[in-house]
Amino acid sequence: MSSAPVAVPGWPYSVICVLETGRRSWTVPLDVLRLAPGDDAVTATADQMRELVERLVSAGQWGRET
């Protein structure tokens, strides 16, 4: 007996990740934002990016060379 696919409701998220340099394929999540119903994804992501950059600058992590 085959069962029909079941839709599972979930929440949309906006995730900002950093990619490792070089030949590795690792990523590191820097920030995650759960979008509320009715949120505009583009506006929420732009705000999230702005706030992340502000936090990185405040922490002295923006523009650092490794």
PQR file with spaces between the fields and no chain letter, atoms N, CA, C, O and H, PARSE charges and radii, in Angstrom:
ATOM       1  N    MET     1       0.849   -1.169    0.000 -0.4000 1.5000
ATOM       2  CA   MET     1       0.000    0.000    0.000 -0.0000 2.0000
ATOM       3  C    MET     1       0.898    1.237    0.000  0.5500 1.7000
ATOM       4  O    MET     1       1.802    1.353    0.828 -0.5500 1.4000
ATOM       5  N    SER     2       0.654    2.131   -0.902 -0.4000 1.5000
ATOM       6  CA   SER     2       1.459    3.345   -1.033 -0.0000 2.0000
ATOM       7  C    SER     2       0.741    4.501   -0.353  0.5500 1.7000
ATOM       8  O    SER     2      -0.475    4.655   -0.467 -0.5500 1.4000
ATOM       9  H    SER     2      -0.080    2.037   -1.575  0.4000 1.0000
ATOM      10  N    SER     3       1.512    5.302    0.348 -0.4000 1.5000
ATOM      11  CA   SER     3       0.890    6.444    1.018 -0.0000 2.0000
ATOM      12  C    SER     3       1.161    7.718    0.230  0.5500 1.7000
ATOM      13  O    SER     3       2.188    7.846   -0.436 -0.5500 1.4000
ATOM      14  H    SER     3       2.500    5.178    0.440  0.4000 1.0000
ATOM      15  N    ALA     4       0.240    8.642    0.315 -0.4000 1.5000
ATOM      16  CA   ALA     4       0.378    9.921   -0.377 -0.0000 2.0000
ATOM      17  C    ALA     4       1.376   10.804    0.366  0.5500 1.7000
ATOM      18  O    ALA     4       1.487   10.718    1.589 -0.5500 1.4000
ATOM      19  H    ALA     4      -0.594    8.539    0.857  0.4000 1.0000
ATOM      20  N    PRO     5       2.111   11.663   -0.370 -0.5600 1.5000
ATOM      21  CA   PRO     5       3.046   12.573    0.299  0.2800 2.0000
ATOM      22  C    PRO     5       2.299   13.476    1.285  0.5500 1.7000
ATOM      23  O    PRO     5       1.184   13.927    1.022 -0.5500 1.4000
ATOM      24  N    VAL     6       2.927   13.718    2.394 -0.4000 1.5000
ATOM      25  CA   VAL     6       2.321   14.548    3.427 -0.0000 2.0000
ATOM      26  C    VAL     6       3.080   15.870    3.490  0.5500 1.7000
ATOM      27  O    VAL     6       4.303   15.890    3.635 -0.5500 1.4000
ATOM      28  H    VAL     6       3.832   13.351    2.608  0.4000 1.0000
ATOM      29  N    ALA     7       2.352   16.959    3.381 -0.4000 1.5000
ATOM      30  CA   ALA     7       2.972   18.282    3.509 -0.0000 2.0000
ATOM      31  C    ALA     7       3.160   18.598    4.987  0.5500 1.7000
ATOM      32  O    ALA     7       2.226   18.484    5.780 -0.5500 1.4000
ATOM      33  H    ALA     7       1.359   16.943    3.263  0.4000 1.0000
ATOM      34  N    VAL     8       4.358   18.989    5.342 -0.4000 1.5000
ATOM      35  CA   VAL     8       4.661   19.347    6.719 -0.0000 2.0000
ATOM      36  C    VAL     8       4.932   20.847    6.769  0.5500 1.7000
ATOM      37  O    VAL     8       5.889   21.325    6.160 -0.5500 1.4000
ATOM      38  H    VAL     8       5.117   19.082    4.698  0.4000 1.0000
ATOM      39  N    PRO     9       4.097   21.589    7.490 -0.5600 1.5000
ATOM      40  CA   PRO     9       4.324   23.032    7.545  0.2800 2.0000
ATOM      41  C    PRO     9       5.628   23.353    8.278  0.5500 1.7000
ATOM      42  O    PRO     9       6.044   22.637    9.190 -0.5500 1.4000
ATOM      43  N    GLY    10       6.233   24.407    7.869 -0.4000 1.5000
ATOM      44  CA   GLY    10       7.480   24.823    8.507 -0.0000 2.0000
ATOM      45  C    GLY    10       7.620   26.327    8.449  0.5500 1.7000
ATOM      46  O    GLY    10       6.747   27.026    7.934 -0.5500 1.4000
ATOM      47  H    GLY    10       5.895   24.988    7.128  0.4000 1.0000
ATOM      48  N    TRP    11       8.715   26.817    8.976 -0.4000 1.5000
ATOM      49  CA   TRP    11       8.995   28.246    8.981 -0.0000 2.0000
ATOM      50  C    TRP    11      10.093   28.552    7.976  0.5500 1.7000
ATOM      51  O    TRP    11      11.074   27.815    7.882 -0.5500 1.4000
ATOM      52  H    TRP    11       9.425   26.250    9.394  0.4000 1.0000
ATOM      53  N    PRO    12       9.933   29.641    7.221 -0.5600 1.5000
ATOM      54  CA   PRO    12      11.032   30.038    6.342  0.2800 2.0000
ATOM      55  C    PRO    12      12.139   30.718    7.149  0.5500 1.7000
ATOM      56  O    PRO    12      11.865   31.467    8.087 -0.5500 1.4000
ATOM      57  N    TYR    13      13.367   30.455    6.783 -0.4000 1.5000
ATOM      58  CA   TYR    13      14.528   31.040    7.439 -0.0000 2.0000
ATOM      59  C    TYR    13      15.405   31.740    6.418  0.5500 1.7000
ATOM      60  O    TYR    13      15.434   31.360    5.248 -0.5500 1.4000
ATOM      61  H    TYR    13      13.590   29.847    6.021  0.4000 1.0000
ATOM      62  N    SER    14      16.108   32.750    6.858 -0.4000 1.5000
ATOM      63  CA   SER    14      17.149   33.394    6.072 -0.0000 2.0000
ATOM      64  C    SER    14      18.458   33.086    6.780  0.5500 1.7000
ATOM      65  O    SER    14      18.637   33.446    7.944 -0.5500 1.4000
ATOM      66  H    SER    14      16.085   33.059    7.809  0.4000 1.0000
ATOM      67  N    VAL    15      19.373   32.422    6.085 -0.4000 1.5000
ATOM      68  CA   VAL    15      20.644   31.991    6.677 -0.0000 2.0000
ATOM      69  C    VAL    15      21.793   32.656    5.932  0.5500 1.7000
ATOM      70  O    VAL    15      21.860   32.598    4.704 -0.5500 1.4000
ATOM      71  H    VAL    15      19.228   32.130    5.140  0.4000 1.0000
ATOM      72  N    ILE    16      22.694   33.287    6.676 -0.4000 1.5000
ATOM      73  CA   ILE    16      23.896   33.874    6.090 -0.0000 2.0000
ATOM      74  C    ILE    16      25.072   33.004    6.511  0.5500 1.7000
ATOM      75  O    ILE    16      25.309   32.796    7.701 -0.5500 1.4000
ATOM      76  H    ILE    16      22.639   33.334    7.674  0.4000 1.0000
ATOM      77  N    CYS    17      25.808   32.496    5.521 -0.4000 1.5000
ATOM      78  CA   CYS    17      26.961   31.632    5.790 -0.0000 2.0000
ATOM      79  C    CYS    17      28.213   32.224    5.168  0.5500 1.7000
ATOM      80  O    CYS    17      28.149   32.990    4.206 -0.5500 1.4000
ATOM      81  H    CYS    17      25.615   32.665    4.554  0.4000 1.0000
ATOM      82  N    VAL    18      29.344   31.855    5.734 -0.4000 1.5000
ATOM      83  CA   VAL    18      30.635   32.217    5.161 -0.0000 2.0000
ATOM      84  C    VAL    18      31.248   30.939    4.588  0.5500 1.7000
ATOM      85  O    VAL    18      31.125   29.862    5.171 -0.5500 1.4000
ATOM      86  H    VAL    18      29.395   31.232    6.515  0.4000 1.0000
ATOM      87  N    LEU    19      31.904   31.074    3.447 -0.4000 1.5000
ATOM      88  CA   LEU    19      32.570   29.935    2.825 -0.0000 2.0000
ATOM      89  C    LEU    19      34.032   29.921    3.230  0.5500 1.7000
ATOM      90  O    LEU    19      34.665   30.972    3.324 -0.5500 1.4000
ATOM      91  H    LEU    19      32.004   31.949    2.973  0.4000 1.0000
ATOM      92  N    GLU    20      34.565   28.742    3.469 -0.4000 1.5000
ATOM      93  CA   GLU    20      35.986   28.602    3.766 -0.0000 2.0000
ATOM      94  C    GLU    20      36.800   29.010    2.548  0.5500 1.7000
ATOM      95  O    GLU    20      36.345   28.872    1.413 -0.5500 1.4000
ATOM      96  H    GLU    20      34.051   27.888    3.393  0.4000 1.0000
ATOM      97  N    THR    21      37.984   29.502    2.783 -0.4000 1.5000
ATOM      98  CA   THR    21      38.864   29.848    1.668 -0.0000 2.0000
ATOM      99  C    THR    21      39.604   28.596    1.191  0.5500 1.7000
ATOM     100  O    THR    21      39.661   27.587    1.894 -0.5500 1.4000
ATOM     101  H    THR    21      38.354   29.614    3.705  0.4000 1.0000
ATOM     102  N    GLY    22      40.148   28.678    0.026 -0.4000 1.5000
ATOM     103  CA   GLY    22      40.940   27.563   -0.494 -0.0000 2.0000
ATOM     104  C    GLY    22      40.074   26.488   -1.112  0.5500 1.7000
ATOM     105  O    GLY    22      39.004   26.764   -1.653 -0.5500 1.4000
ATOM     106  H    GLY    22      40.102   29.497   -0.545  0.4000 1.0000
ATOM     107  N    ARG    23      40.552   25.258   -1.024 -0.4000 1.5000
ATOM     108  CA   ARG    23      39.906   24.148   -1.711 -0.0000 2.0000
ATOM     109  C    ARG    23      38.895   23.414   -0.853  0.5500 1.7000
ATOM     110  O    ARG    23      38.326   22.413   -1.288 -0.5500 1.4000
ATOM     111  H    ARG    23      41.421   25.034   -0.584  0.4000 1.0000
ATOM     112  N    ARG    24      38.665   23.893    0.353 -0.4000 1.5000
ATOM     113  CA   ARG    24      37.698   23.227    1.226 -0.0000 2.0000
ATOM     114  C    ARG    24      36.283   23.645    0.860  0.5500 1.7000
ATOM     115  O    ARG    24      36.080   24.682    0.227 -0.5500 1.4000
ATOM     116  H    ARG    24      39.128   24.706    0.706  0.4000 1.0000
ATOM     117  N    SER    25      35.318   22.851    1.252 -0.4000 1.5000
ATOM     118  CA   SER    25      33.927   23.165    0.935 -0.0000 2.0000
ATOM     119  C    SER    25      33.089   23.412    2.189  0.5500 1.7000
ATOM     120  O    SER    25      31.861   23.330    2.142 -0.5500 1.4000
ATOM     121  H    SER    25      35.482   22.009    1.766  0.4000 1.0000
ATOM     122  N    TRP    26      33.742   23.711    3.296 -0.4000 1.5000
ATOM     123  CA   TRP    26      33.014   23.944    4.536 -0.0000 2.0000
ATOM     124  C    TRP    26      32.349   25.309    4.526  0.5500 1.7000
ATOM     125  O    TRP    26      32.856   26.263    3.937 -0.5500 1.4000
ATOM     126  H    TRP    26      34.739   23.777    3.334  0.4000 1.0000
ATOM     127  N    THR    27      31.208   25.382    5.189 -0.4000 1.5000
ATOM     128  CA   THR    27      30.543   26.668    5.392 -0.0000 2.0000
ATOM     129  C    THR    27      30.308   26.840    6.893  0.5500 1.7000
ATOM     130  O    THR    27      30.192   25.864    7.634 -0.5500 1.4000
ATOM     131  H    THR    27      30.796   24.607    5.667  0.4000 1.0000
ATOM     132  N    VAL    28      30.242   28.095    7.323 -0.4000 1.5000
ATOM     133  CA   VAL    28      29.991   28.405    8.724 -0.0000 2.0000
ATOM     134  C    VAL    28      28.812   29.369    8.780  0.5500 1.7000
ATOM     135  O    VAL    28      28.881   30.458    8.211 -0.5500 1.4000
ATOM     136  H    VAL    28      30.337   28.888    6.722  0.4000 1.0000
ATOM     137  N    PRO    29      27.721   28.985    9.462 -0.5600 1.5000
ATOM     138  CA   PRO    29      26.602   29.920    9.575  0.2800 2.0000
ATOM     139  C    PRO    29      26.978   31.103   10.466  0.5500 1.7000
ATOM     140  O    PRO    29      27.489   30.916   11.570 -0.5500 1.4000
ATOM     141  N    LEU    30      26.726   32.309    9.985 -0.4000 1.5000
ATOM     142  CA   LEU    30      27.001   33.518   10.760 -0.0000 2.0000
ATOM     143  C    LEU    30      25.750   34.071   11.416  0.5500 1.7000
ATOM     144  O    LEU    30      25.811   34.651   12.500 -0.5500 1.4000
ATOM     145  H    LEU    30      26.311   32.461    9.088  0.4000 1.0000
ATOM     146  N    ASP    31      24.620   33.891   10.757 -0.4000 1.5000
ATOM     147  CA   ASP    31      23.388   34.467   11.282 -0.0000 2.0000
ATOM     148  C    ASP    31      22.195   33.715   10.698  0.5500 1.7000
ATOM     149  O    ASP    31      22.211   33.307    9.536 -0.5500 1.4000
ATOM     150  H    ASP    31      24.571   33.420    9.876  0.4000 1.0000
ATOM     151  N    VAL    32      21.173   33.541   11.512 -0.4000 1.5000
ATOM     152  CA   VAL    32      19.940   32.889   11.076 -0.0000 2.0000
ATOM     153  C    VAL    32      18.776   33.746   11.544  0.5500 1.7000
ATOM     154  O    VAL    32      18.741   34.197   12.690 -0.5500 1.4000
ATOM     155  H    VAL    32      21.160   33.873   12.455  0.4000 1.0000
ATOM     156  N    LEU    33      17.826   33.966   10.649 -0.4000 1.5000
ATOM     157  CA   LEU    33      16.656   34.770   10.960 -0.0000 2.0000
ATOM     158  C    LEU    33      15.417   33.986   10.563  0.5500 1.7000
ATOM     159  O    LEU    33      15.284   33.572    9.411 -0.5500 1.4000
ATOM     160  H    LEU    33      17.854   33.600    9.719  0.4000 1.0000
ATOM     161  N    ARG    34      14.508   33.781   11.512 -0.4000 1.5000
ATOM     162  CA   ARG    34      13.251   33.125   11.183 -0.0000 2.0000
ATOM     163  C    ARG    34      12.285   34.191   10.686  0.5500 1.7000
ATOM     164  O    ARG    34      12.018   35.168   11.386 -0.5500 1.4000
ATOM     165  H    ARG    34      14.616   34.118   12.447  0.4000 1.0000
ATOM     166  N    LEU    35      11.765   34.004    9.489 -0.4000 1.5000
ATOM     167  CA   LEU    35      10.849   34.968    8.902 -0.0000 2.0000
ATOM     168  C    LEU    35       9.438   34.725    9.437  0.5500 1.7000
ATOM     169  O    LEU    35       8.966   33.589    9.497 -0.5500 1.4000
ATOM     170  H    LEU    35      11.981   33.210    8.921  0.4000 1.0000
ATOM     171  N    ALA    36       8.790   35.799    9.817 -0.4000 1.5000
ATOM     172  CA   ALA    36       7.421   35.712   10.316 -0.0000 2.0000
ATOM     173  C    ALA    36       6.455   35.673    9.134  0.5500 1.7000
ATOM     174  O    ALA    36       6.795   36.124    8.040 -0.5500 1.4000
ATOM     175  H    ALA    36       9.174   36.722    9.769  0.4000 1.0000
ATOM     176  N    PRO    37       5.258   35.137    9.348 -0.5600 1.5000
ATOM     177  CA   PRO    37       4.272   35.155    8.268  0.2800 2.0000
ATOM     178  C    PRO    37       4.040   36.593    7.789  0.5500 1.7000
ATOM     179  O    PRO    37       3.857   37.507    8.594 -0.5500 1.4000
ATOM     180  N    GLY    38       4.050   36.769    6.491 -0.4000 1.5000
ATOM     181  CA   GLY    38       3.822   38.093    5.929 -0.0000 2.0000
ATOM     182  C    GLY    38       5.076   38.928    5.745  0.5500 1.7000
ATOM     183  O    GLY    38       5.016   39.983    5.116 -0.5500 1.4000
ATOM     184  H    GLY    38       4.199   36.026    5.838  0.4000 1.0000
ATOM     185  N    ASP    39       6.230   38.480    6.285 -0.4000 1.5000
ATOM     186  CA   ASP    39       7.482   39.218    6.086 -0.0000 2.0000
ATOM     187  C    ASP    39       7.868   39.192    4.615  0.5500 1.7000
ATOM     188  O    ASP    39       7.693   38.180    3.936 -0.5500 1.4000
ATOM     189  H    ASP    39       6.279   37.622    6.797  0.4000 1.0000
ATOM     190  N    ASP    40       8.386   40.294    4.135 -0.4000 1.5000
ATOM     191  CA   ASP    40       8.948   40.345    2.788 -0.0000 2.0000
ATOM     192  C    ASP    40      10.374   39.808    2.886  0.5500 1.7000
ATOM     193  O    ASP    40      11.207   40.388    3.582 -0.5500 1.4000
ATOM     194  H    ASP    40       8.529   41.116    4.686  0.4000 1.0000
ATOM     195  N    ALA    41      10.656   38.717    2.202 -0.4000 1.5000
ATOM     196  CA   ALA    41      11.961   38.053    2.323 -0.0000 2.0000
ATOM     197  C    ALA    41      13.109   38.961    1.904  0.5500 1.7000
ATOM     198  O    ALA    41      14.172   38.929    2.523 -0.5500 1.4000
ATOM     199  H    ALA    41       9.979   38.245    1.637  0.4000 1.0000
ATOM     200  N    VAL    42      12.917   39.772    0.865 -0.4000 1.5000
ATOM     201  CA   VAL    42      13.988   40.648    0.391 -0.0000 2.0000
ATOM     202  C    VAL    42      14.305   41.721    1.435  0.5500 1.7000
ATOM     203  O    VAL    42      15.471   41.961    1.747 -0.5500 1.4000
ATOM     204  H    VAL    42      12.052   39.799    0.362  0.4000 1.0000
ATOM     205  N    THR    43      13.271   42.360    1.972 -0.4000 1.5000
ATOM     206  CA   THR    43      13.470   43.395    2.994 -0.0000 2.0000
ATOM     207  C    THR    43      14.087   42.805    4.257  0.5500 1.7000
ATOM     208  O    THR    43      15.012   43.382    4.828 -0.5500 1.4000
ATOM     209  H    THR    43      12.323   42.164    1.718  0.4000 1.0000
ATOM     210  N    ALA    44      13.578   41.660    4.690 -0.4000 1.5000
ATOM     211  CA   ALA    44      14.102   41.028    5.907 -0.0000 2.0000
ATOM     212  C    ALA    44      15.565   40.632    5.727  0.5500 1.7000
ATOM     213  O    ALA    44      16.363   40.801    6.649 -0.5500 1.4000
ATOM     214  H    ALA    44      12.826   41.191    4.226  0.4000 1.0000
ATOM     215  N    THR    45      15.929   40.112    4.561 -0.4000 1.5000
ATOM     216  CA   THR    45      17.310   39.711    4.300 -0.0000 2.0000
ATOM     217  C    THR    45      18.233   40.921    4.238  0.5500 1.7000
ATOM     218  O    THR    45      19.347   40.873    4.759 -0.5500 1.4000
ATOM     219  H    THR    45      15.280   39.975    3.812  0.4000 1.0000
ATOM     220  N    ALA    46      17.788   42.002    3.611 -0.4000 1.5000
ATOM     221  CA   ALA    46      18.596   43.225    3.553 -0.0000 2.0000
ATOM     222  C    ALA    46      18.834   43.777    4.951  0.5500 1.7000
ATOM     223  O    ALA    46      19.952   44.179    5.276 -0.5500 1.4000
ATOM     224  H    ALA    46      16.882   42.041    3.188  0.4000 1.0000
ATOM     225  N    ASP    47      17.798   43.803    5.780 -0.4000 1.5000
ATOM     226  CA   ASP    47      17.947   44.261    7.170 -0.0000 2.0000
ATOM     227  C    ASP    47      18.894   43.343    7.940  0.5500 1.7000
ATOM     228  O    ASP    47      19.731   43.805    8.715 -0.5500 1.4000
ATOM     229  H    ASP    47      16.890   43.477    5.516  0.4000 1.0000
ATOM     230  N    GLN    48      18.749   42.034    7.715 -0.4000 1.5000
ATOM     231  CA   GLN    48      19.616   41.058    8.386 -0.0000 2.0000
ATOM     232  C    GLN    48      21.074   41.281    8.009  0.5500 1.7000
ATOM     233  O    GLN    48      21.950   41.254    8.873 -0.5500 1.4000
ATOM     234  H    GLN    48      18.068   41.658    7.086  0.4000 1.0000
ATOM     235  N    MET    49      21.339   41.501    6.726 -0.4000 1.5000
ATOM     236  CA   MET    49      22.717   41.748    6.271 -0.0000 2.0000
ATOM     237  C    MET    49      23.285   43.020    6.896  0.5500 1.7000
ATOM     238  O    MET    49      24.420   43.032    7.372 -0.5500 1.4000
ATOM     239  H    MET    49      20.628   41.523    6.024  0.4000 1.0000
ATOM     240  N    ARG    50      22.483   44.098    6.890 -0.4000 1.5000
ATOM     241  CA   ARG    50      22.925   45.364    7.480 -0.0000 2.0000
ATOM     242  C    ARG    50      23.291   45.189    8.954  0.5500 1.7000
ATOM     243  O    ARG    50      24.339   45.653    9.401 -0.5500 1.4000
ATOM     244  H    ARG    50      21.561   44.088    6.503  0.4000 1.0000
ATOM     245  N    GLU    51      22.414   44.515    9.703 -0.4000 1.5000
ATOM     246  CA   GLU    51      22.663   44.300   11.132 -0.0000 2.0000
ATOM     247  C    GLU    51      23.877   43.414   11.367  0.5500 1.7000
ATOM     248  O    GLU    51      24.642   43.649   12.303 -0.5500 1.4000
ATOM     249  H    GLU    51      21.562   44.138    9.340  0.4000 1.0000
ATOM     250  N    LEU    52      24.064   42.397   10.531 -0.4000 1.5000
ATOM     251  CA   LEU    52      25.230   41.526   10.676 -0.0000 2.0000
ATOM     252  C    LEU    52      26.516   42.308   10.447  0.5500 1.7000
ATOM     253  O    LEU    52      27.470   42.164   11.212 -0.5500 1.4000
ATOM     254  H    LEU    52      23.443   42.206    9.771  0.4000 1.0000
ATOM     255  N    VAL    53      26.554   43.135    9.404 -0.4000 1.5000
ATOM     256  CA   VAL    53      27.748   43.944    9.131 -0.0000 2.0000
ATOM     257  C    VAL    53      28.022   44.879   10.299  0.5500 1.7000
ATOM     258  O    VAL    53      29.176   45.038   10.698 -0.5500 1.4000
ATOM     259  H    VAL    53      25.779   43.252    8.783  0.4000 1.0000
ATOM     260  N    GLU    54      26.989   45.499   10.854 -0.4000 1.5000
ATOM     261  CA   GLU    54      27.178   46.382   12.015 -0.0000 2.0000
ATOM     262  C    GLU    54      27.772   45.619   13.197  0.5500 1.7000
ATOM     263  O    GLU    54      28.668   46.120   13.876 -0.5500 1.4000
ATOM     264  H    GLU    54      26.052   45.370   10.530  0.4000 1.0000
ATOM     265  N    ARG    55      27.270   44.400   13.443 -0.4000 1.5000
ATOM     266  CA   ARG    55      27.809   43.592   14.554 -0.0000 2.0000
ATOM     267  C    ARG    55      29.257   43.191   14.294  0.5500 1.7000
ATOM     268  O    ARG    55      30.075   43.199   15.214 -0.5500 1.4000
ATOM     269  H    ARG    55      26.543   43.993   12.891  0.4000 1.0000
ATOM     270  N    LEU    56      29.583   42.838   13.048 -0.4000 1.5000
ATOM     271  CA   LEU    56      30.958   42.468   12.718 -0.0000 2.0000
ATOM     272  C    LEU    56      31.906   43.652   12.870  0.5500 1.7000
ATOM     273  O    LEU    56      33.018   43.495   13.375 -0.5500 1.4000
ATOM     274  H    LEU    56      28.918   42.831   12.301  0.4000 1.0000
ATOM     275  N    VAL    57      31.473   44.837   12.436 -0.4000 1.5000
ATOM     276  CA   VAL    57      32.296   46.039   12.579 -0.0000 2.0000
ATOM     277  C    VAL    57      32.520   46.331   14.061  0.5500 1.7000
ATOM     278  O    VAL    57      33.644   46.616   14.474 -0.5500 1.4000
ATOM     279  H    VAL    57      30.570   44.965   12.026  0.4000 1.0000
ATOM     280  N    SER    58      31.456   46.263   14.862 -0.4000 1.5000
ATOM     281  CA   SER    58      31.572   46.522   16.307 -0.0000 2.0000
ATOM     282  C    SER    58      32.513   45.540   16.990  0.5500 1.7000
ATOM     283  O    SER    58      33.201   45.889   17.949 -0.5500 1.4000
ATOM     284  H    SER    58      30.543   46.032   14.526  0.4000 1.0000
ATOM     285  N    ALA    59      32.537   44.314   16.491 -0.4000 1.5000
ATOM     286  CA   ALA    59      33.394   43.281   17.084 -0.0000 2.0000
ATOM     287  C    ALA    59      34.813   43.318   16.530  0.5500 1.7000
ATOM     288  O    ALA    59      35.664   42.534   16.949 -0.5500 1.4000
ATOM     289  H    ALA    59      31.978   44.030   15.712  0.4000 1.0000
ATOM     290  N    GLY    60      35.076   44.235   15.579 -0.4000 1.5000
ATOM     291  CA   GLY    60      36.403   44.318   14.989 -0.0000 2.0000
ATOM     292  C    GLY    60      36.701   43.202   14.004  0.5500 1.7000
ATOM     293  O    GLY    60      37.866   42.922   13.723 -0.5500 1.4000
ATOM     294  H    GLY    60      34.385   44.872   15.239  0.4000 1.0000
ATOM     295  N    GLN    61      35.658   42.557   13.472 -0.4000 1.5000
ATOM     296  CA   GLN    61      35.841   41.432   12.563 -0.0000 2.0000
ATOM     297  C    GLN    61      35.669   41.794   11.107  0.5500 1.7000
ATOM     298  O    GLN    61      35.905   40.948   10.245 -0.5500 1.4000
ATOM     299  H    GLN    61      34.711   42.785   13.700  0.4000 1.0000
ATOM     300  N    TRP    62      35.270   43.010   10.792 -0.4000 1.5000
ATOM     301  CA   TRP    62      35.016   43.399    9.401 -0.0000 2.0000
ATOM     302  C    TRP    62      36.302   43.908    8.768  0.5500 1.7000
ATOM     303  O    TRP    62      36.978   44.770    9.330 -0.5500 1.4000
ATOM     304  H    TRP    62      35.079   43.698   11.492  0.4000 1.0000
ATOM     305  N    GLY    63      36.639   43.380    7.608 -0.4000 1.5000
ATOM     306  CA   GLY    63      37.805   43.850    6.869 -0.0000 2.0000
ATOM     307  C    GLY    63      39.126   43.321    7.373  0.5500 1.7000
ATOM     308  O    GLY    63      40.185   43.733    6.901 -0.5500 1.4000
ATOM     309  H    GLY    63      36.090   42.679    7.151  0.4000 1.0000
ATOM     310  N    ARG    64      39.073   42.407    8.335 -0.4000 1.5000
ATOM     311  CA   ARG    64      40.316   41.809    8.848 -0.0000 2.0000
ATOM     312  C    ARG    64      40.903   40.878    7.829  0.5500 1.7000
ATOM     313  O    ARG    64      40.181   40.121    7.181 -0.5500 1.4000
ATOM     314  H    ARG    64      38.212   42.072    8.718  0.4000 1.0000
ATOM     315  N    GLU    65      42.188   40.924    7.679 -0.4000 1.5000
ATOM     316  CA   GLU    65      42.860   39.996    6.786 -0.0000 2.0000
ATOM     317  C    GLU    65      43.324   38.791    7.596  0.5500 1.7000
ATOM     318  O    GLU    65      43.766   38.922    8.737 -0.5500 1.4000
ATOM     319  H    GLU    65      42.776   41.540    8.205  0.4000 1.0000
ATOM     320  N    THR    66      43.215   37.622    6.987 -0.4000 1.5000
ATOM     321  CA   THR    66      43.617   36.393    7.697 -0.0000 2.0000
ATOM     322  C    THR    66      44.895   35.851    7.130  0.5500 1.7000
ATOM     323  O    THR    66      45.390   34.825    7.595 -0.5500 1.4000
ATOM     324  H    THR    66      42.856   37.515    6.060  0.4000 1.0000
